[in-house]
Amino acid sequence: MRAELRGLSAELAEQAGAHLLMAGRTIDADPALALEHAQAAKRRAGRLPIVREAVGEAAYAAGEFSLALAEFRAVRRMTGSDAYVAAMADCERALHRPQAALKLVRDGLAASPEADVRVELRLVEAGLRSDSGQVPEALRLLQAEIEDLGARGTKLARARLRYAYADLLERTGSVEQAERWFGAAARLDPDESTDAADRLASLRGIVIEYDEDELVEESDEDADADEEPVSEASADSEDLETEPEDDRP
């Protein structure tokens, strides 16, 4: 960010940088506010790719899909990068333009993207199939991608793939299989970026109620003592051991 802001005057760089910082800090809790900050940065430094990225990401998080698509297209023109091609496809899907979305997915996959980008493209493709009533094909796509991906990609990408597969299984009534795949997703997602653990608990009939007045934060020392480091290899091993091999749709 600093490298891109160096081309601005000191005053504009400070203002744009402050808005970008606030956009990043608020995007999860308040996407609409994050979008306001990102657009304020754009008014000051709209020719910078990092600013257009911020607007696109905030608009996407806020559900402003037309704006997000326009900004992601701008980033693609500016940088030549296909990093946002899956998000662009998902925007087209949200705007009810499935053919345009599918074309972006196919173009993205044809470029042999990195594992995480490939996962996001497959998730959009499966969503498109599901939207059109082709749920068995969506399940086939996700299962094939899980098998092909193996241990490549980040844990979160692999968790998202398994989560989507479990979600479709639950929707088709395959509750037992859905439990197993939500469990696999949860083990790859210890930071709970998805709600796989909650979905698993719900399927098992477990409801956890909290009394806010009785909640006590653990000390850092106690939290550290409870955590055991898990290597990438062991996580993948555990994941593979629990994933079903005979539940092809």
GUBAVO-115422 format. One line per 2 residues: number of its first residue (from 0); their letters; for each residue x, y, z of N, C-alpha, C. Coordinates in nm, 3 decimals. Each point is the difference from the previous one (the first is absolute). Example, Ala and Ser with C-alpha at 12.3 -4.5 7.8 and 13.67 -1.06 7.14 Angstrom:
2
0) as) 1.319,-0.569,0.780,-0.089,0.119,0.000,0.090,0.120,0.000; -0.035,0.105,-0.072,0.082,0.119,0.006,-0.077,0.109,0.073
end
This chain:
249
0) mr) 0.083,-0.120,0.000,-0.083,0.120,0.000,0.086,0.125,0.000; 0.105,-0.001,0.083,0.088,0.117,0.006,0.068,0.025,-0.134
2) ae) 0.039,-0.109,-0.067,0.068,0.014,-0.128,-0.091,0.068,-0.102; -0.128,-0.039,-0.002,-0.092,0.061,-0.095,-0.034,0.143,0.038
4) lr) -0.005,0.029,0.129,-0.037,0.134,0.044,0.111,0.102,-0.019; 0.123,-0.049,-0.024,0.112,0.094,-0.014,-0.015,0.096,-0.117
6) gl) -0.080,-0.039,-0.099,-0.020,0.087,-0.115,-0.091,0.118,0.026; -0.061,0.004,0.118,-0.090,0.110,0.034,0.073,0.106,0.082
8) sa) -0.064,0.115,0.013,0.054,0.099,0.092,-0.010,-0.055,0.142; 0.078,0.056,0.090,0.000,-0.049,0.138,-0.138,0.008,0.063
10) el) -0.072,0.109,-0.029,-0.132,0.018,0.059,-0.099,-0.103,-0.053; -0.001,-0.018,-0.132,-0.092,-0.098,-0.058,0.034,-0.142,0.043
12) ae) 0.129,-0.029,0.006,0.043,-0.134,0.042,-0.047,-0.029,0.142; 0.011,0.100,0.088,-0.043,-0.019,0.138,-0.150,-0.022,0.008
14) qa) -0.075,0.080,-0.075,-0.146,-0.012,0.003,-0.047,-0.134,-0.058; 0.053,-0.032,-0.119,-0.041,-0.125,-0.064,0.041,-0.120,0.084
16) ga) 0.121,0.005,0.055,0.048,-0.110,0.083,-0.086,-0.021,0.123; -0.043,0.110,0.062,-0.084,-0.011,0.120,-0.134,-0.064,-0.034
18) hl) -0.058,0.037,-0.114,-0.128,-0.059,-0.040,0.016,-0.148,-0.036; 0.111,-0.035,-0.064,0.024,-0.141,-0.032,0.017,-0.082,0.129
20) lm) 0.069,0.057,0.095,0.019,-0.068,0.128,-0.134,-0.025,0.068; -0.086,0.100,0.001,-0.131,-0.015,0.064,-0.089,-0.096,-0.077
22) ag) 0.013,-0.001,-0.133,-0.077,-0.096,-0.080,0.038,-0.143,0.038; 0.130,-0.023,0.016,0.045,-0.132,0.039,-0.044,-0.040,0.139
24) rt) -0.004,0.097,0.090,-0.038,-0.030,0.140,-0.149,-0.025,0.017; -0.082,0.057,-0.086,-0.146,-0.007,0.020,-0.071,-0.095,-0.096
26) id) 0.072,-0.058,-0.097,-0.069,-0.076,-0.105,-0.076,-0.121,0.054; 0.050,-0.064,0.104,-0.069,-0.116,0.054,-0.121,0.039,0.085
28) ad) 0.016,0.100,0.083,-0.107,0.038,0.091,-0.104,0.091,-0.065; 0.044,0.087,-0.091,-0.091,0.098,-0.060,0.042,0.026,-0.145
30) pa) -0.035,-0.090,-0.093,0.043,0.016,-0.140,-0.045,0.131,-0.064; -0.118,0.050,0.039,-0.048,0.125,-0.058,0.091,0.117,0.040
32) la) 0.043,0.001,0.125,0.092,0.104,0.045,0.136,-0.016,-0.069; 0.044,-0.125,-0.015,0.126,-0.025,-0.070,-0.007,0.053,-0.143
34) le) -0.115,-0.018,-0.064,-0.017,0.049,-0.137,0.007,0.153,-0.004; -0.057,0.065,0.099,0.009,0.146,0.004,0.146,0.045,0.009
36) ha) 0.076,-0.065,0.084,0.141,0.035,0.012,0.076,-0.029,-0.130; -0.028,-0.114,-0.062,0.069,-0.035,-0.123,-0.033,0.100,-0.111
38) qa) -0.125,0.042,-0.008,-0.038,0.097,-0.102,0.061,0.137,0.029; 0.016,0.032,0.127,0.069,0.125,0.035,0.145,-0.006,-0.046
40) ak) 0.063,-0.116,0.015,0.136,-0.016,-0.050,0.003,0.011,-0.152; -0.101,-0.054,-0.066,-0.005,0.005,-0.146,-0.011,0.144,-0.050
42) rr) -0.074,0.083,0.072,-0.013,0.140,-0.041,0.135,0.072,0.005; 0.091,-0.051,0.079,0.131,0.063,0.015,0.109,-0.069,-0.083
44) ag) -0.022,-0.128,-0.030,0.107,-0.075,-0.068,-0.058,-0.112,-0.086; -0.095,0.036,-0.084,-0.071,-0.099,-0.079,0.082,-0.070,-0.106
46) rl) 0.119,0.052,-0.030,0.082,-0.064,-0.104,0.088,-0.111,0.055; -0.005,-0.023,0.130,0.086,-0.101,0.060,-0.074,-0.133,0.010
48) pi) 0.061,-0.109,-0.047,-0.065,-0.131,0.007,-0.042,-0.040,0.140; 0.084,0.030,0.098,-0.032,-0.043,0.136,-0.127,0.068,0.052
50) vr) -0.025,0.121,-0.047,-0.122,0.069,0.040,-0.121,-0.064,-0.067; 0.014,-0.033,-0.129,-0.112,-0.063,-0.069,-0.028,-0.139,0.057
52) ea) 0.105,-0.070,0.043,-0.019,-0.129,0.067,-0.082,0.018,0.127; 0.034,0.103,0.077,-0.070,0.024,0.126,-0.147,0.029,-0.025
54) vg) -0.030,0.080,-0.101,-0.140,0.031,-0.032,-0.072,-0.127,-0.043; 0.066,-0.079,-0.086,-0.062,-0.123,-0.046,-0.028,-0.097,0.113
56) ea) 0.096,-0.020,0.087,-0.018,-0.094,0.110,-0.108,0.047,0.097; -0.001,0.128,0.030,-0.102,0.053,0.091,-0.138,-0.007,-0.063
58) ay) -0.010,0.033,-0.129,-0.129,-0.008,-0.069,-0.050,-0.144,-0.004; 0.091,-0.092,-0.024,-0.035,-0.142,-0.003,-0.053,-0.045,0.136
60) aa) 0.070,0.040,0.106,-0.042,-0.037,0.135,-0.134,0.063,0.036; -0.027,0.119,-0.055,-0.125,0.071,0.030,-0.115,-0.043,-0.091
62) ge) 0.027,-0.091,-0.093,-0.106,-0.046,-0.090,-0.028,0.094,-0.115; 0.090,0.094,-0.025,-0.015,0.093,-0.113,0.075,-0.061,-0.120
64) fs) -0.064,-0.098,-0.062,0.071,-0.084,-0.096,0.031,0.069,-0.132; -0.085,0.091,-0.045,0.030,0.073,-0.124,0.124,0.086,0.018
66) la) 0.008,0.070,0.113,0.116,0.083,0.029,0.124,-0.087,0.017; -0.013,-0.110,0.073,0.114,-0.088,0.022,0.054,-0.053,-0.132
68) la) -0.089,-0.040,-0.089,0.042,-0.053,-0.130,0.075,0.105,-0.080; -0.051,0.123,0.001,0.067,0.108,-0.074,0.140,0.025,0.055
70) ef) 0.013,-0.003,0.132,0.131,0.026,0.061,0.097,-0.115,-0.025; -0.047,-0.124,0.007,0.087,-0.114,-0.026,0.045,-0.001,-0.147
72) ra) -0.089,0.042,-0.089,0.039,0.012,-0.142,0.109,0.106,-0.016; -0.014,0.109,0.074,0.101,0.106,-0.008,0.135,-0.050,0.049
74) vr) -0.001,-0.074,0.110,0.125,-0.056,0.054,0.063,-0.094,-0.102; -0.083,-0.079,-0.065,0.052,-0.095,-0.101,0.065,0.075,-0.115
76) rm) -0.062,0.110,-0.043,0.059,0.080,-0.108,0.131,0.065,0.044; 0.001,0.049,0.122,0.118,0.072,0.051,0.119,-0.092,0.022
78) tg) -0.027,-0.120,0.049,0.110,-0.087,0.044,0.023,-0.121,-0.089; -0.100,-0.038,-0.078,0.012,-0.121,-0.080,-0.018,-0.126,0.082
80) sd) -0.036,0.013,0.126,-0.012,-0.114,0.090,-0.142,-0.058,-0.004; -0.007,-0.133,0.013,-0.129,-0.068,0.008,-0.036,-0.036,0.144
82) ay) 0.059,0.068,0.095,-0.022,-0.034,0.141,-0.147,0.011,0.040; -0.075,0.088,-0.067,-0.139,0.021,0.038,-0.099,-0.064,-0.099
84) va) 0.048,-0.090,-0.084,-0.090,-0.056,-0.101,-0.113,-0.080,0.065; 0.027,-0.070,0.109,-0.107,-0.076,0.067,-0.102,0.096,0.061
86) am) 0.046,0.108,0.060,-0.091,0.099,0.056,-0.083,0.065,-0.110; 0.062,0.026,-0.115,-0.074,0.055,-0.113,-0.109,-0.096,-0.044
88) ad) 0.035,-0.129,-0.009,-0.099,-0.100,-0.039,-0.114,-0.006,0.101; 0.033,0.010,0.128,-0.103,-0.005,0.103,-0.089,0.123,-0.006
90) ce) 0.057,0.114,-0.036,-0.082,0.120,-0.019,-0.098,-0.021,-0.115; 0.047,-0.056,-0.110,-0.089,-0.027,-0.114,-0.111,-0.096,0.043
92) ra) 0.036,-0.098,0.080,-0.101,-0.093,0.051,-0.103,0.074,0.085; 0.046,0.086,0.089,-0.091,0.075,0.087,-0.089,0.093,-0.080
94) lh) 0.049,0.045,-0.115,-0.078,0.089,-0.087,-0.087,-0.077,-0.099; -0.009,-0.132,0.021,-0.086,-0.088,-0.080,0.042,-0.002,-0.147
96) rp) 0.131,-0.007,-0.019,0.054,-0.015,-0.136,0.087,-0.126,-0.003; -0.064,-0.118,0.006,0.075,-0.125,0.015,0.095,-0.029,-0.115
98) qa) -0.038,0.035,-0.121,0.088,-0.030,-0.114,0.128,0.082,0.008; -0.012,0.127,0.038,0.118,0.084,0.015,0.087,-0.053,0.114
100) al) -0.064,-0.045,0.107,0.074,-0.056,0.112,0.074,-0.126,-0.040; -0.068,-0.088,-0.073,0.061,-0.126,-0.041,0.117,0.024,-0.095
102) kl) -0.013,0.100,-0.085,0.111,0.032,-0.091,0.124,0.044,0.078; -0.021,0.083,0.102,0.113,0.043,0.083,0.063,-0.119,0.072
104) vr) -0.083,-0.092,0.049,0.052,-0.119,0.067,0.087,-0.080,-0.096; -0.051,-0.024,-0.120,0.074,-0.080,-0.096,0.129,0.069,-0.041
106) dg) -0.007,0.131,-0.022,0.122,0.074,-0.036,0.101,-0.006,0.114; -0.049,0.013,0.122,0.090,-0.005,0.115,0.066,-0.135,0.016
108) la) -0.076,-0.108,-0.017,0.055,-0.134,0.013,0.098,-0.031,-0.113; -0.027,0.054,-0.119,0.088,-0.024,-0.114,0.138,0.062,0.020
110) as) 0.009,0.099,0.088,0.128,0.067,0.025,0.086,-0.075,0.101; -0.042,-0.120,0.042,0.073,-0.080,0.098,0.036,0.081,0.125
112) pe) -0.101,0.047,0.072,0.026,0.087,0.117,0.058,-0.077,0.117; 0.046,0.073,0.099,0.047,-0.062,0.124,-0.116,-0.071,0.068
114) ad) 0.035,-0.089,0.091,-0.100,-0.087,0.062,-0.114,0.077,0.064; 0.030,0.106,0.075,-0.105,0.072,0.071,-0.097,0.069,-0.097
116) vr) 0.054,0.056,-0.109,-0.087,0.063,-0.100,-0.085,-0.106,-0.068; 0.061,-0.114,-0.029,-0.076,-0.110,-0.062,-0.116,-0.043,0.088
118) ve) 0.024,-0.010,0.130,-0.107,-0.037,0.093,-0.115,0.099,-0.008; 0.032,0.129,0.003,-0.106,0.102,-0.005,-0.078,-0.008,-0.131
120) lr) 0.069,-0.028,-0.111,-0.069,-0.014,-0.128,-0.093,-0.120,0.003; 0.045,-0.111,0.057,-0.085,-0.119,0.008,-0.121,0.025,0.090
122) lv) 0.019,0.076,0.106,-0.112,0.031,0.088,-0.107,0.080,-0.074; 0.044,0.095,-0.081,-0.096,0.078,-0.078,-0.070,-0.090,-0.102
124) ea) 0.079,-0.085,-0.066,-0.057,-0.090,-0.100,-0.105,-0.093,0.063; 0.033,-0.055,0.117,-0.095,-0.087,0.068,-0.125,0.078,0.039
126) gl) 0.019,0.123,0.044,-0.115,0.084,0.033,-0.090,0.024,-0.119; 0.061,0.023,-0.116,-0.078,0.020,-0.122,-0.079,-0.125,-0.036
128) rs) 0.063,-0.116,0.014,-0.070,-0.126,-0.030,-0.116,-0.020,0.098; 0.024,0.029,0.126,-0.105,-0.015,0.100,-0.115,0.097,-0.026
130) ds) 0.033,0.123,-0.037,-0.103,0.100,-0.030,-0.094,-0.047,-0.110; 0.056,-0.072,-0.097,-0.080,-0.046,-0.115,-0.063,-0.137,0.023
132) gq) 0.008,-0.050,0.124,-0.062,-0.127,0.031,0.086,-0.122,-0.026; 0.126,0.021,-0.039,0.089,-0.112,-0.031,0.083,-0.035,0.124
134) vp) -0.068,-0.035,0.108,0.068,-0.028,0.125,0.094,-0.121,-0.009; -0.040,-0.110,-0.063,0.094,-0.113,-0.013,0.129,0.039,-0.072
136) ea) -0.012,0.085,-0.102,0.120,0.045,-0.071,0.085,0.089,0.090; -0.065,0.084,0.079,0.074,0.084,0.095,0.077,-0.086,0.100
138) lr) -0.065,-0.105,0.051,0.066,-0.090,0.092,0.118,-0.071,-0.067; -0.020,-0.041,-0.124,0.109,-0.067,-0.073,0.119,0.092,-0.018
140) ll) -0.026,0.125,-0.034,0.109,0.096,-0.019,0.079,0.019,0.128; -0.070,0.016,0.110,0.069,0.025,0.127,0.078,-0.123,0.047
142) qa) -0.060,-0.118,-0.015,0.071,-0.120,0.042,0.124,-0.023,-0.086; -0.013,0.023,-0.130,0.116,-0.017,-0.089,0.110,0.098,0.035
144) ei) -0.038,0.123,0.036,0.100,0.100,0.035,0.070,-0.035,0.131; -0.075,-0.052,0.096,0.061,-0.044,0.126,0.104,-0.107,-0.026
146) ed) -0.034,-0.095,-0.085,0.092,-0.110,-0.031,0.122,0.051,-0.076; -0.023,0.089,-0.097,0.111,0.050,-0.082,0.093,0.091,0.080
148) lg) -0.058,0.078,0.091,0.079,0.098,0.073,0.095,-0.065,0.099; -0.046,-0.105,0.066,0.084,-0.066,0.099,0.041,0.097,0.110
150) ar) 0.130,0.007,0.028,0.051,0.087,0.106,0.050,0.133,-0.053; -0.026,0.030,-0.126,0.043,0.128,-0.055,-0.095,0.111,0.044
152) gt) 0.051,0.124,-0.003,-0.080,0.114,0.041,0.003,0.021,0.150; -0.056,0.110,0.043,-0.003,0.032,0.142,-0.104,-0.086,0.070
154) kl) 0.014,-0.010,0.131,-0.099,-0.074,0.078,-0.139,0.061,-0.016; -0.006,0.135,-0.002,-0.131,0.065,-0.010,-0.067,-0.033,-0.134
156) ar) 0.077,-0.002,-0.108,-0.057,-0.033,-0.130,-0.055,-0.142,0.001; 0.075,-0.092,0.060,-0.046,-0.138,0.006,-0.122,-0.012,0.092
158) ar) -0.002,0.079,0.106,-0.116,0.000,0.089,-0.124,0.052,-0.072; 0.016,0.106,-0.076,-0.114,0.058,-0.073,-0.058,-0.100,-0.101
160) lr) 0.088,-0.075,-0.063,-0.044,-0.099,-0.097,-0.083,-0.110,0.067; 0.049,-0.048,0.114,-0.071,-0.103,0.074,-0.131,0.054,0.059
162) ya) 0.003,0.124,0.044,-0.120,0.063,0.054,-0.110,0.005,-0.107; 0.036,0.043,-0.119,-0.098,0.010,-0.108,-0.057,-0.138,-0.035
164) ya) 0.087,-0.100,0.002,-0.044,-0.136,-0.029,-0.097,-0.048,0.109; 0.035,0.025,0.125,-0.087,-0.040,0.111,-0.134,0.071,-0.005
166) dl) 0.003,0.128,-0.035,-0.123,0.079,-0.007,-0.096,-0.059,-0.103; 0.054,-0.037,-0.116,-0.084,-0.060,-0.103,-0.052,-0.137,0.043
168) le) 0.086,-0.077,0.066,-0.044,-0.130,0.049,-0.116,0.015,0.098; 0.010,0.097,0.091,-0.108,0.022,0.095,-0.129,0.039,-0.072
170) rt) 0.013,0.086,-0.100,-0.117,0.046,-0.074,-0.069,-0.113,-0.075; 0.076,-0.103,-0.037,-0.059,-0.113,-0.071,-0.044,-0.111,0.095
172) gs) 0.012,0.024,0.130,-0.048,-0.097,0.097,0.103,-0.102,0.046; 0.124,0.012,-0.047,0.106,-0.094,0.041,0.065,0.052,0.128
174) ve) -0.075,-0.007,0.109,0.042,0.065,0.123,0.125,-0.066,0.059; 0.006,-0.133,-0.001,0.114,-0.068,0.059,0.129,0.036,-0.074
176) qa) -0.006,0.000,-0.133,0.118,0.038,-0.078,0.034,0.147,0.022; -0.102,0.085,0.010,0.023,0.142,0.024,0.073,0.020,0.132
178) er) -0.036,-0.076,0.103,0.069,0.009,0.129,0.149,-0.026,-0.016; 0.032,-0.104,-0.073,0.140,-0.039,-0.016,0.079,0.107,-0.074
180) wf) -0.063,0.063,-0.100,0.073,0.100,-0.078,0.007,0.134,0.072; -0.103,0.034,0.077,0.011,0.119,0.084,0.111,-0.019,0.103
182) ga) 0.012,-0.122,0.051,0.108,-0.030,0.093,0.136,0.017,-0.064; 0.013,-0.049,-0.125,0.126,0.016,-0.071,0.033,0.147,-0.023
184) aa) -0.104,0.079,-0.033,0.020,0.144,-0.021,0.043,0.067,0.129; -0.065,-0.036,0.110,0.031,0.063,0.129,0.143,-0.027,0.043
186) rl) 0.050,-0.121,-0.025,0.136,-0.032,0.039,0.104,0.081,-0.079; -0.035,0.038,-0.121,0.090,0.082,-0.081,-0.017,0.148,0.027
188) dp) -0.095,0.035,0.085,-0.035,0.141,0.023,-0.003,0.031,0.149; 0.116,-0.013,0.069,0.001,0.024,0.144,-0.031,0.145,0.037
190) de) 0.021,0.093,-0.091,-0.031,0.140,0.028,-0.147,0.033,-0.021; -0.078,-0.099,-0.045,-0.144,0.015,-0.020,-0.034,0.113,-0.098
192) st) 0.072,0.001,-0.111,-0.034,0.093,-0.107,-0.133,-0.038,-0.063; -0.032,-0.128,0.005,-0.133,-0.047,-0.039,-0.074,-0.038,0.129
194) da) -0.129,-0.032,-0.014,-0.073,-0.045,0.118,-0.019,-0.152,-0.004; 0.101,-0.069,-0.054,-0.009,-0.146,-0.013,-0.024,-0.068,0.134
196) ad) 0.069,0.045,0.105,-0.018,-0.061,0.132,-0.142,0.019,0.051; -0.058,0.116,-0.023,-0.137,0.025,0.042,-0.099,-0.087,-0.079
198) rl) 0.026,-0.011,-0.131,-0.088,-0.083,-0.082,0.006,-0.146,0.043; 0.119,-0.045,0.033,0.017,-0.138,0.047,-0.074,-0.020,0.131
200) as) 0.015,0.093,0.093,-0.070,-0.009,0.127,-0.151,0.000,-0.019; -0.049,0.082,-0.093,-0.143,0.006,-0.027,-0.052,-0.133,-0.052
202) lr) 0.075,-0.062,-0.091,-0.042,-0.128,-0.054,-0.002,-0.108,0.108; 0.089,0.013,0.096,0.005,-0.098,0.109,-0.098,0.031,0.113
204) gi) -0.075,0.110,-0.017,-0.100,0.035,0.100,0.057,0.065,0.123; 0.119,0.061,-0.015,0.064,0.064,0.115,-0.027,0.150,-0.007
206) vi) -0.059,0.055,0.103,-0.026,0.144,0.007,0.077,0.055,0.119; 0.087,0.097,-0.025,0.081,0.060,0.106,-0.056,0.138,0.032
208) ey) -0.041,0.020,0.124,-0.054,0.128,0.043,0.101,0.066,0.094; 0.021,0.128,-0.021,0.097,0.073,0.080,-0.072,0.102,0.089
210) de) 0.045,0.009,0.123,-0.045,0.106,0.090,0.111,0.105,0.000; -0.026,0.113,-0.065,0.104,0.100,-0.017,0.054,0.049,0.134
212) de) -0.084,-0.003,0.103,0.046,0.048,0.131,0.099,-0.095,0.064; 0.002,-0.126,-0.046,0.087,-0.098,0.062,0.124,-0.031,-0.083
214) lv) 0.008,0.060,-0.119,0.116,-0.027,-0.084,0.124,0.064,0.062; 0.105,-0.077,0.006,0.127,0.048,0.052,0.108,-0.030,-0.102
216) ee) 0.077,0.101,-0.035,0.107,-0.022,-0.098,0.112,-0.082,0.063; 0.050,-0.095,-0.079,0.115,-0.077,0.045,0.125,0.086,-0.007
218) sd) 0.090,-0.026,0.089,0.129,0.070,-0.008,0.078,-0.054,-0.118; 0.094,0.081,-0.050,0.082,-0.044,-0.112,0.076,-0.127,0.034
220) ed) 0.041,-0.010,0.126,0.076,-0.118,0.042,-0.086,-0.124,-0.008; -0.124,0.008,0.046,-0.089,-0.116,-0.002,-0.035,-0.037,-0.143
222) ad) -0.022,0.102,-0.083,-0.036,-0.027,-0.139,0.115,-0.069,-0.071; 0.122,0.048,0.025,0.117,-0.063,-0.063,0.017,-0.143,0.047
224) ad) -0.029,-0.026,0.126,0.017,-0.134,0.053,-0.100,-0.097,-0.061; -0.118,0.050,-0.036,-0.103,-0.087,-0.057,0.025,-0.033,-0.146
226) ee) 0.079,0.081,-0.069,0.020,-0.017,-0.142,0.120,-0.091,-0.027; -0.017,-0.093,-0.091,0.109,-0.085,-0.043,0.026,0.028,-0.146
228) pv) 0.125,0.028,-0.037,0.030,0.028,-0.140,-0.028,-0.120,-0.088; -0.061,0.024,-0.116,-0.030,-0.107,-0.094,0.069,0.032,-0.131
230) se) 0.079,-0.090,-0.049,0.073,0.025,-0.124,-0.095,-0.010,-0.118; 0.040,0.059,-0.112,-0.078,-0.008,-0.122,-0.023,-0.144,-0.039
232) as) 0.106,-0.081,0.012,-0.010,-0.139,-0.043,-0.099,-0.076,0.086; 0.005,0.021,0.133,-0.090,-0.075,0.087,-0.144,0.044,-0.019
234) ad) -0.023,0.129,-0.029,-0.136,0.046,-0.024,-0.055,-0.065,-0.125; 0.084,-0.005,-0.103,-0.044,-0.063,-0.124,-0.026,-0.148,0.022
236) se) 0.086,-0.064,0.081,-0.016,-0.142,0.027,-0.130,-0.027,0.072; -0.029,0.080,0.102,-0.125,-0.017,0.074,-0.119,0.022,-0.091
238) dl) 0.012,0.100,-0.086,-0.108,0.034,-0.092,-0.029,-0.118,-0.092; 0.106,-0.059,-0.056,-0.017,-0.109,-0.093,-0.056,-0.124,0.069
240) et) 0.039,-0.020,0.124,-0.045,-0.119,0.071,-0.150,0.003,0.028; -0.055,0.120,0.012,-0.140,0.009,0.038,-0.091,0.028,-0.118
242) ep) 0.055,0.029,-0.116,-0.083,0.032,-0.114,-0.049,-0.127,-0.067; -0.128,-0.008,-0.037,-0.055,-0.120,-0.060,0.053,-0.022,-0.140
244) ed) 0.022,-0.126,-0.033,0.046,-0.034,-0.135,-0.112,-0.056,-0.085; -0.110,-0.035,0.065,-0.104,-0.072,-0.074,-0.130,0.078,-0.008
246) dr) 0.005,0.132,0.009,-0.124,0.078,-0.001,-0.012,0.085,-0.124; 0.041,-0.053,-0.111,-0.014,0.074,-0.124,-0.149,0.023,-0.028
248) p) -0.032,0.118,-0.049,-0.143,0.029,-0.024,-0.057,-0.093,-0.107
end
